[in-house]
Amino acid sequence: MKHTAILSFPAAHPWRTIAGVALTVVIAIAGIAAVGLKTDNSIDVFLVEGDADYERFEDFRQRFGSNEILLLAVQDPQLLTTAGLERLDGLEAGLRAIDAQLVAAGTVKQAVIGTIRGPHSFPVVRELVAEGDTDALKRLPIVSGTFLVQNDHAPIGMLLTVLRSPLNGPDRTAFVGEVDTWLADQESPGTKIWAAGSPILNVNLDRASRGQSRTLFPFLFLVALVVLWVLSRSVRAALAMAATTIVTVPSAVCLLAVTGHSMNMITTTMPAVLMVLCFAASLHLYRAFADEDPAAVSDRVAADRARRHVMRPCFLASVATALGFLSLAISDLGPIRQMGVFCACGIAVSFLAAMTLLPALFALGAVPRRARKPGVEGATPCPLPPQRPSRVLPVTLVVFAICGVGLTRLDIESAAIRFLRRDHPVVQAWDHIQGSGAGIAPIEIMLRVPDATILEDPTTLAKIAAAVRDARAVEMISDAWSVPATLTLLDAELSAILAQDPRRASALAPMREQALAAVPAETPPAVRAGVALAPLLGALSGRTDPPPLIAGLPADALNGARGLVRTALSRSGAGAVVRIHLATVATEVSDFRQVMDDIDVVTQRLEASVPGSRVETTGLGPMLIRMQSYLIESQIKSLAGAGVLVMLILLIGLRSIRLALVGAVPNIAPLIVVFGVLGWLGVNLDVATVMVGAIALGIAVDDTTHVLSTYDRRLRRPVATRKALDHVWWPVLSTSLMSTAGFSVLAFSDFAPMMKFGIVTASAMALANLGDLVLLPALLLWFGPRPDRAEFVRISGAGGLLDRVLRRRRGGRLLLELGFSAWRAAERTLDDDPRGAGDLYR
């Protein structure tokens, strides 16, 4: 009795219920406002802590600096002149001034900029520019290819600004915003500046995801109101059902914010998903309430009856849907886990909101009920009767076979730059810089040696130089450099300094000639001078005192040389780590995978040539490949987990293995068809659409659960199937139309992940509705539970006769078996002709 009183509380005390719900909404909105909702789409959000690739990437960043690089590409016809270098000096000063202003204003907690390097940063470049020797400038290692790129129209200077790590989202956003405003005033006639790099990409992804949320979700809410009004033909009913979203969405977002998580390109779709899911239980509850005769019962009684009528199937459907989303929690990617967990929490809130707020509104008479027409009893018959299984199932198998082949053609793409529209300024700048031959997403090779002294042997550096040469020959590698190149650049700077001191130059000439003589003959000619300086590595890395060759250098020149070497060499106890930087023009993950396959051959050869060494590959390119592996693993895990959990809840709720297996088919079918079609069309999945499978399965099982919950196993298959369809076809069709229309709104987004997510999910919802109203009835006609012998006795009315036959005649049991067999034969005949089942049953 106490349990019943609690469940009947909303209808019995509507005003108290509404007050409690309103208080919940106020607390949720206050929580969001107090904590603040942040957006972060940086690569760190998608990395998996504890993973070997992540640890390697972190180790590289700690040794050689942050991977947050802001790249300014300056195309200037006068770049290789003194005025052009002064312009680069001015740009560097402007960036540092922005950083200082942000720190002074308290906008950022600490300085954002770590280091800034460009062609103007090297004294040898200034010397060659002053002499007008542009040919020698173009041959300089590192400078040419990394900081200086030749273009058909004019040379392009690359200004690389390395930001401090770790850098939080608000600081990154503030800095990039100020840089965008500042750059708008820096261009002049004949000069063009493009800005690219991971900080700019991350900030624009944040802006795109936030902007689409603010524009599309209100539009989605309006579309949902219109659809609800069309389905219910009542404005007040539409507003009452839509009120559940005002409770659910803020509550789920508040939970995400107060637990310290930020929104990203995946969780930004969560409000849309929850908004659509909110209407499932609401539509079923409204239909049950509207079916109550207003002339027979009051609004309060009708509201309580409707709640009791749909509570069990709605609870079962909500649990199945929540478990489908919770299957995303087994993903390795944090954003996908967050999406699953907080959507599951939102589904629980939406069920509670539907079972409390709507009965309260119904009890107050806020939603009208239409009077029944004379002679009309119960639910409206389904206009689409069950179809012949002999027609539906063969067609389904053929479609499955075709789409199954398409599944083998499906691939996953996780290039974040393609998430923005093609005419976006960031995409245009990215493509222009990549097209000029400068790489933005590098590949980094780390050569670990147990003894740092072997790097002071020219033979070892010659092997590293050979590996760099082989890597540069790989397709889509625009430039490559390592320690030999940095030493070659140092040699050019030494030559420029010694040219001003002829006496010291002549004294050191024999030493330099002796060093060159020790260089192996197979050393690439471009870096022979740098390999000859191998014995200086001990002094430049701080292990030994400076030798005579560099002992007399000015302090600033010596510190500059050491800083240059540290960009490619890091001490590690007695050992060392050598960095080989590969600039690549690859953008798509498939391109990176092809490059990595070729680079693996080079790294294996290098590892074999340097005794005791170990080669590791990292950088943004390899991490994109690893992220793709995470996505593939997440899809497999989430789909398998969702399938098992949904099957389990159907089995427990329906208490029938046969019904659970039958119900699984129309839920899996839409996924096979949708993903198969995508495979045939050549459309790749991305970080957002990869989770569509588990989400669609969790949503589609809602309507399937309602159909199977109303399937009466005491009746013959055709009769039970027809009665189930007549009972739930309207709410099933309504919820499917709502889901399809709601997700279709996301197709108008300019943000690629949200657009693809909307299209794929809307298609899956439409096919799921077709499966519930066409495929599921056909399966029930052939494979649904059959009544047992006791049911035959009950239907035939032979109960008393059976007792007499079994007691008095020895052939009674045989007679009963013959009758049961004839009944089964007639049932099998009618299973394939469900249209006449109703007349036979009557």
N, C-alpha and C positions, 0 to 999 in steps of 0.2 A: 504493500500500500504506500509506504514511504517513497519507494522508487517511482511509482506511478505519479505520485503527487509532485515530485521534482520535475518529471518530464512534462507534466501538464501545467507547470508554473507559468510559462510564457502566455498561454491562452487565458489562464485564470487571472494573472496579474500583468496585463500588457504594459501599463505605464511604468511599473518598476523595471520590467525587462528592457524597455526602450531607454530608460535612464541609465541602466547598467551598461548597455551597448554604447551609448553616447559617451559615457565616462571612459570606456576603453579606447574609443577613437581619439578623445582629447589627450589621454596619456600617451598614445602612440605618436601623435603629431608633436607633442611636447618633447618626447624622447628624441625624435629625429632632429628637431630644432636645437636641442641642447647639445647633442653629440656632434651634429654636423655630418652630412652625407658627402663623402669624398669619392672621386673617380680616379682610378689608376689603371692604365693599360700598358705599363712598362713590362719589359720581358721578365723582370724579377718576379712579377705576379704569377707567371705561368711556369716558372722553373720549379723543379721538385727538389726540395732540400733533402740531403742524404744520398741523392743519386750520384753515381760516380762521375757522370758528365757535368753535373752541376758543381761538384766539388772541384773538378779540374778547371772549370770556368772561373770559379771564385779564386782559386789559387793564381790563375793568370792575372786577374784584375788586381789582386793584392801585390803582385810582383811588378807589373808593368803599367798599372794605372787603370782608371775607370774606362769602361767601354761606352760611357755617355759622352759622345763626341758631337759637338756642334760644328758643322762644316759650312764655311762660307766660300763659295766659288766665285771669284772675281774675274770677269772677262773684260780686259782693258787693252786696247792697242798699244798703250804706253807702259804696259806692265814691266817690261824688261828695260826700264830706264830708271834713273834716279827718282824722277817724279812718281813713277809707278810704285817703287818701293816705299816712298814716303806716304803714299796713299794707304798702303798696307799697314804702315806704322800708325796712321790715323785711325784705321779700323780697329786695330788692336787696342789703342788707347780708348776708343769709344766703348768697346766691350768691357774693359776694366772699369770705366767710369760708371757704366750701368750697374755693374756688380757692386761698386762702392756705394752708389746711391741707394740700392735696395737694402744693403746692410745698415746704412745710416738711418733709413726710414723705418727700420724694424720689419720690413716686409719679409725678409729671409733671416733665418737664425744665424747663419754664418756665410762667409764668402762662397759663392757658387763656382767660380772659375778656379781650376787647378793650374793648368799651363796653356799657353797659346803659342803655336808654332806655324810658321809660314815661310815662304822663300826669303823674306826679309830677315829671318831669324839667324841666318848663317853669314858670318863675315865674308866667306869666300864668294858668296853670291854678290854681295855688294862690291867686292873687288873686281869681279868679272864684269859686272854691269858698268862700273866706272870705266873699265878698259874697253867696253863695247864688244867683248868676246862672247857673243851669244852662243856660238857653236860649242865652246867649252862648257858653257852653262847647261846646255841641253844634255851633255854627257855626264854631268855630275850624278853619282848614285844617290838614291833617296830623294834628293831635290827634284830631279827629273822623273816624273811618274807618280810621286806622292804629293809633292807640294807645287809642282809645275807641270801642267798638261798642255800639250800643243793642240790648237783647234784650227779648223779651216779659216775662220775669220780673224781670231786674235788669240794670244796665249791666255790661259786661265791659271790664276794663282789660287792655291788652296790654303785657306786659313783654318787650321784645326784647333778648336777650343775644347780641351778636355775638362769636363766638369768633375767636381769632387764627388766621391762615392763614400757612403751611400747618400743619395739625393732624394728627399721625399717629394711627393707629388706637388704640394702647394708651392714649394721653392722652385721646382722645375717650371711650373706653370707661370709663376710671376716673372722669372727670368726670360723665358721664351716670349712671353707677351710683350715685355719691354723691348726685346731685340726686334720683334716684328715691327713695332712702331718706329723704332730707330732706323731700321733698314729702309723704310719707305722714303726717307729723306737723303739716303746716301748715294743713290744712283744719279748719274749725270749723262749728258749726251755721249754716246759711244761706249759707255760703261754699263755693264749689267752685273747684278749680284744675285746669286741663288743661294738659298739656305736649305740645308738638309741635315740628316743625322737622326739618331734615335731620340734625342730629347724633343725635337720638333715633331717627329712622327707621333710620339707618345702623347704630347699635348694636343695635337689635332685629332687623334683618336678619342681622347677624353672629350674634346669639344663636340665631336660628331655624335658620340653616344649620348652625351647629355642633351644636346640639341634635339636629336630625334625623340628622346624620351619626353621632352617638354612639348613638342608639337604633335607627335603621333598619338600619344596616349589620351589626351583630351578628345582627339578625333575618334579614336577607338571607342571611348566611352559614349560619344554621341551616336556612333554607328550601332553600338550595342543597344542603346535606348530605342533607336528606330526599329531594330529587329525585334526587340521585346514587345514593342507596341504593335507591330504587325502580327506577331504570333498570338498575343493576348487580346488584341483589339481593345486595349484599355490603357490610357496614359497612366492612371494611378497604379495599375498592376505593374507596368514597366518600371515606374519609379521605385516601387516597393522592392522588386527583384534586384534592381540596380543598387539599392541601398546596401546590400551585403558587400559589394566591392569597396564601399567607403570604410568598412570595418576591416576587411581582409588585407588589402594592399598596404595601408599604413602600418598595420600590425607586423606584417612580414618584413617590410623595409626597416621598421624600428628595431626588430630583432637583429637584422643584419648590421645596422649601424652601432647599436650598443655593444655588440660582441667584438667590435673593433675591425670589422671588415669594410672594404670600400667597393663601390660599384665598378664594373668593368664591362667589356664588350659582351660578355656572356650573361652576367647577372642583370644587365640593363634590360634584358627581355623579361625578367621575372614579373614586373607589374602587369605586362600584357598577358602573360600566361595565367597568372592568378585571376585577372579580370575575366578571362574567358571561362576559367574553371568555376568561378563563383556562381555562374548562372545554371550549372547542371542541376545541383540539388534544388535550387530555387524554382526552376521550371517544373521539375517533378512535383514539388510541394504545391506550387500554384495549380497545376493540373488537377491534383487530387482535391484541392479546396474548391476549384471551379466546378467539379463534378458533383459536389454536394448540392442537393436541391434546396434553394433558399426558402422555399415554401414549407419545407419539412423541419429544418434545423436552424438554430441561430448561428450567427457568425462565430461565436466562441466555441460552440460544439463542433461546427464544421472545421474550424482551425485545428482543434485538438484531434479530431478524427483524421484529418489530412496528415497531421504530423505522425500519428501512430501508424497510418497506412504506409507511408514511404520511408519511415525512419530506418527500418532494417535494411532494405535494399540500398538506400542512400548511404548508410553507414558502411555497408560492405563495399560499395563502389568507391567511397572516399578512402577507405583503407587500402584498396587495391591501387588506386591512383597515387596515393602517398607513397606506397611501397615501390611503385614504378619510379617515382622521383628519387626515393632514397637509394635506389640502385646506383644513381650517379655518385653517391658518397664513396664508392669503392674506386673511383677514378684517382689517378696519380696527380692530376692537375687540380690545384686549389680552387680556381673559379668554378670548375664543373662540380666539385664537391659542394661548394657553397650554394650553387644553383639548386642542387638536389635537396639539400638539407632545409634550406629556407623556403623552397616551394612546398615541401612536405609539411612544414609548419603552417604555411599559408593555407594549405588544403584543410588542415585540421581546424583552423580558425574559420574558414568559409563554411564548413559543415556546421560548426557551432552557431555561426551567425544565421545560417539559413533555418536552423531548428529552433532558434530563439526569437530573432528579430521578426521574421516573416509571420509565424503564428501570432505574435503580439499585434502586428499590423493588421492581420486578417481578423483577429478578435475585435479590434476597434472599428471594424467596418470600413477601413481605409481602401480596401480592394473590393470592387463589386463582383457579385456572382450573377450570371445570367439565368433567368428562369428557364426550366426545361420545356420543350415543346410537348404537347399532349401525345402520349403514346410512345415517347422516346425514353428508354431506360438505359442506365449504364453508359459506358464509354462508346465513342463513335467508332464504327468498324473501320479497320485498316483498308484504305483504298487499293493497296497493293497486296493481293493474296499471296500465300506461299507458292513459289514457282516449282515446277517439276525438277527434282534432283537430277534426273537423267539428262536435263538440258543445262542446268547451272554448273554442276560439278565438272563435266568434261571441259567446258569453256574455261573454268577456273584453273584446271590443271595445265591447259595450253598457255594461258597467260603467265602462270608460275614458271613454266619452262622457258618462255621467251625472256621474262624479267630476270630469271636466274642467271642467264648468260650475261645480261647487262650488269649484274652485280660484280662479275669478274672484271669488268672494265672500269669500275669505280675507283677513284683515287682521292686523296686528301691533300689540300693545299693550305699552307699556313703562312704565306707571305703577307705580313701585316700591311704593307704599302698598298696592296690591292683591295684593302677594305674601304678605302676612300674612293670617291668617284674619279673617273679618269681626267676630268677637267679641273680637279682640285689643284690649287697652286703648289701644294707640297708634292703631289704626284708629278706634276710637270717639272718642278725643280729636280726631283729625284731622277726622273727619266733623262733630263738634260745632262746632269752630271754623270750618270752612268753611261750615256751615249758618247760623252767626250772621252771616255776611257778611264775615268777615275772610279775606283771601287769605294762603295759606302759600307757594305756589310763584309768585313774582312774575315779571312780564315787565318788562324794563328797556330803555328807549330811550335811546340816546346821540346827542345832536345835536352834531356837531363843527363849530365855526366857526373860520375862519382868523384872525380878528381879535377878541380878547376885548372890545375897546371897543364893538363893536356891541351887546353885551348891556347896556350902560349906557344904551341908547336905549329908552325905554318902548315904542316901536313894536315892537321885536323881542320884548320880553317879552310884549307883548300877543298876538303871534302864537303864542308858546309856550303862553300861557294858553288860547288858543282850541283848540290841539291837545290840551291836557290835558282841556278840557271835552268835546271830541269823543270822546276815548278813554274818558272816564268813561261816555259814553252807550252804549258797546259792551256787548252782552249778556255776562254773566259777569264783567265788570270791576266790582269792588266799590268801588274807590277809586283815585284817581290824583292825583299831585302832582309839582311840579317847583320851579324857582327862584321863580316868582311866589308859590307857596304858602308857601315858607320866608320870603320877605320879608314876606308878609302876617302871618305869625305873629310875625315880628320887629317889625312895626309895632304889633301888639297889646301886645307886651312894652314897646316904647318908650312907648306911651300910658300903660301902668300905671306906668312909672317917672316920666314927666313929670307924672302926676296928683299925685305927691307933691311936685312943685316947680312951683307955679302960675306963678311969675315966669318961669322958663325956658320953661315951656310956652307962655306968651303971646308970648315973644320968638321962638319957633320956629314959631308958628302961621302967619304969612305964608309962610314957606318951605315948609311942608307943603301949604298951599293952592295955591301956585304949582306944586308938583310934581304935585298931583292934577289941575290944569288941563291939564298936558301929556300926561295919559293918553289914548290913543285911545278914542273913544266905543264901539267894538265890543268893548272889554275886558270879560270876564265880571265882573259886579258883585262877586262874592265875593272877588276878588283885586285889585280896583282899587287899594286902599291899598298892596299889595305891589308892584304894577307901578310905582307912583309913586316907590318907593324904588330904582328901577333905577340912578340915578347913584351909589348907595352901593356897588355891587358891586365897583368898583375898590378901594375902601378895605377892604371886608370880605374880599376875596380876597388882600389884601396887596400890591396893585399900587401904590396911592397912600396918602397920609396920610388919617386920618379927617377928614371934613368937620365943620362946626359941629354938625350935627344929632346926631352920635353921639360927638363929641369929648369931651363931658363925662360920658359913661357910666362907671359903675364898671368896674374892670378885669375882674371876673368876668362882668359882663353883656356887655361887649364881646367877651370870649373865647367866651362862650356863643353870641353872635350869629355870630361867625366860624365856630364849629364847626357851627352849624345850616346856614349857607350851604354849607360844604364837603360836606355830605351830598348836595347837588344840583349842585354846580359844582366843576370841577377845571380848574386851569390847565394848559396844554400849550404851553410856549414863549410865542409871541406870541398863540397861539390859546387856545381853551378847549373843554371838553366839558361839556355840560349834560345832566343826568340827568333822565329822566321815568320815575317809578316807577309801575307799574300793578299793583295788587293784584287777583288773579283768584281766583274760587272754582272754577275748572276743576281737574279731577283727571286725567281720562283724556286721552290724547294726541289723540284725535279732537276733544275739546273745545278743547284748546289750538290745534289746527290751525284750527278755525273762528274762534277769537278772533284768531289771527294774520292770517288773511285779512282780517278787518275792520280790524285795526290797520294793516295795510299801506297801506290807503287813507288813513288819517290821516297816517302818516309821509311818504307821497309828497307830500301837500298841504303839510305842514310844510317839507319839503326845498325845494319849489318857491317857498315864500313867503320863505325866508331866503336871501339871495344868498350863493353860495360855500359853503353848508353841505353836510354829508353826514350822513345819518341811518343809524344801525345799531341793530339789535334783538338783544338777548341776554337772559340770565337763565335760571332753571331751566326755565321753560316752553319757550322756543325750543330749549334744549339737549335736552329730552326729545324734541322733534320731530326734531332732528338725530340723536339716538341711534336713533330708529326708522328713519331713513334708513340709518344704519349697519347695522342689523339686516337690513333688506331687501337691501342690497348684499351683506352677508355671506352671506345665504341663497343668493342667486343665484351668487355667486362660489364658495362652498364646494360647492354642488351641481354646478355646471359642472366645477369642478376635480376633484371626487371621481369624476364620471362619466368624464372623460377619463383620469384616472390608472388607474381600475379597468379601463376598456376596454384601456388600454395594457398593463397587467400580464397581463390575460387573453390578449391577443393574443400577447405574448411567451411566456407560459407554455404556452399551448395550441398555439401556432404554427398558428392557423387563424382567418382573418377571419370565416368563417361561424360557428364555434363562439363566438367572442367576441361577435358581434352577437346570436346566439341567447341567450347567457348574460346579456346586458344587460337583456333584457325582463323576466324574473321578478324582477330587482333593482329596476328602476324602477317596476314595477307596484304594489308595496305603498305606495310614497310617494305615487303619484297617488291611490290609493284612500283612504289615511289623511287626507291633506291635503284631498282633495275632500269627505270626510265631515265634517271639521272646518268646512269652509266652509259646507256645508249646515246644520250645527248652529249656526252663528254663534259658534263658539269661536275666539277670537283667539290667535295665537301670541304668545309673550313672549320675553324675553331668553334663556331656557333652551331652549324648544322650537324656536326658530328654527334651531338647529343639529342637530335630530333627523334632517333629511334626509341630510346627509353622514354622520352616525354610523350611521344605519340602513343606508345603502348600503354603508358599509364593513363592517358586521357581516354583512349578508345575503349578500354576495359570498363569504363563507367556505364556506357549504354548496354554493352554486352551483359553486364551484371544484372541490369534491370530486366532485360528480356529473359534471362535464365531464371531469375528469382520468381518470375510470374509463370514459369512453365510448370503446369500441373502434371506431375508424374503419375497420377492416378488415372489419367485419361489416355486414350489412344493418341499416337503421335500426331496425326493430322489435326485432330480436335485440339489437343494441348498446344500445338504450334499456332493454330489460328487464334485461339483465345489469348495466348500471350501477346501476339502481335496487336490484336484489337485493344488490348489493355494498355500497352506502352508505346505504340507507334508514334503518337503525337509528341510526348516528351522526348523520345529518342530522336525523332526528326528535328524537333525544335533545338535541342542541345547541339546536335550536329551542325545545323544551319548557323547557330550562334558561334560555334567554334570556328567553322570555316570562314564566316564573315569577319570575325574578330581577327584571326590570324592573317586574313587577306589584306587587312589594312596595313600591316607591316610591309607588304610588298611595295608600298609607295615610298619607303624609306630610301634616302640617299646613302645610308650606311650599309655597305654590302653584307656584313654578317646578319644584320637585322632583316634586310630584304630577303636573303636566301632562307633564313629561318622562317619567316612568315609564309613564303611561297611553299616550301616543302611541308611545313606543318599543316597548312590549310589543305593542301592536296591530300595528305594522309588522313585528315579528318573527314573530308568528303568521301574518300574510299572506305573509311571505317564505317560511315553511315550506310553506304551501299552494302558492306559486308554484314552489318547487323540486320538489315531489312530484306536482303536477298540471299546471301550466302548462308548465314546462320539458320534461317528457317529450312533451307534445303538440307543442311547437315542434320538438323533435328529430325526431319522426316525420315532419313535413312539410318541415322546413328543415335537418335535420342533414346532415352530409357523406355522400355516397354512395361506395361502393366503385368503383374504376375498372375498366377492361377487364381488366387483369392480375388483379384480384381475382376477376372472373368466371371467368377461366381457372383460377385456383387453386381456387375453390369447386366448379366443374363437373368438375374432374379431367381437363381436356382438354389438358393441357400437351403430352404426346407426340403426341397426335392433331393438334394445331395445327401442330406442326413439319412433320408429314408432309403435311398439307393444303396448307400454304403452299408447300412445295417441289415437290409433284407435280401439283397441280390448280390451274388458273387461276381456278376459281370458289370457291376456299377462303376468300378474304377476305370475299366476299359472304355465304357461309354463316356465318362467324363474326359478321358484323355483324347478320344476322337473329337469331341466337341471343342476342346481347347485347341487342338491342331487345326480344325476347320476355321476357328476364329482367328488364329494367327495367319492362316493363308489369306483370309479376306482382308486382314489388316495390312499385309504386305502389298496386296493389290491396290489398296486405297492410299498407301504411302506415296505412291507415284501419281496419284490423282487427288490432291488435297482439296480441290474445289468442291467435290461432292461429300466431303467429310462432314460438313455441318448438317446436311440433310440426314445422313445416316445416323449421326449422333442423336438428332432429335427423334 
